[in-house]
Amino acid sequence: MSKVCQISGKRPRSGNNVSHANNKTKRKFYPNLQKKRFYLPEEDKWVTLKVSTSTLRTINKNGITQVLKKAREQGTALV
């Protein structure tokens, strides 16, 4: 499975490793993804999502229902 957050759409970014001699080689910065189960009371079911830790904090603050609704409006949700 790809390394993309299913709610926020965060994906790997590219950048450079820079040595002391200022040599630059390509590298990737991966999002901190965690597999987490969420209960959706409206649909009365559990769903397993791959979400970034920053999105997890947003879910804890606002609730899974609100976050999913907003993500679907923006078109970033892969659920």
ChimeraX attribute file (.defattr): number of C-alpha atoms within 10 A of each C-alpha:
attribute: neighborCount
match mode: 1-to-1
recipient: residues
	/A:1	4
	/A:2	8
	/A:3	16
	/A:4	19
	/A:5	24
	/A:6	21
	/A:7	22
	/A:8	21
	/A:9	16
	/A:10	18
	/A:11	17
	/A:12	15
	/A:13	10
	/A:14	10
	/A:15	12
	/A:16	12
	/A:17	11
	/A:18	12
	/A:19	9
	/A:20	6
	/A:21	6
	/A:22	8
	/A:23	9
	/A:24	12
	/A:25	10
	/A:26	9
	/A:27	13
	/A:28	11
	/A:29	11
	/A:30	13
	/A:31	17
	/A:32	17
	/A:33	20
	/A:34	13
	/A:35	12
	/A:36	12
	/A:37	11
	/A:38	14
	/A:39	13
	/A:40	12
	/A:41	10
	/A:42	7
	/A:43	7
	/A:44	7
	/A:45	9
	/A:46	11
	/A:47	10
	/A:48	11
	/A:49	17
	/A:50	19
	/A:51	23
	/A:52	23
	/A:53	15
	/A:54	12
	/A:55	19
	/A:56	19
	/A:57	11
	/A:58	13
	/A:59	17
	/A:60	10
	/A:61	11
	/A:62	11
	/A:63	12
	/A:64	17
	/A:65	14
	/A:66	12
	/A:67	20
	/A:68	19
	/A:69	12
	/A:70	15
	/A:71	17
	/A:72	14
	/A:73	10
	/A:74	10
	/A:75	12
	/A:76	16
	/A:77	17
	/A:78	14
	/A:79	11
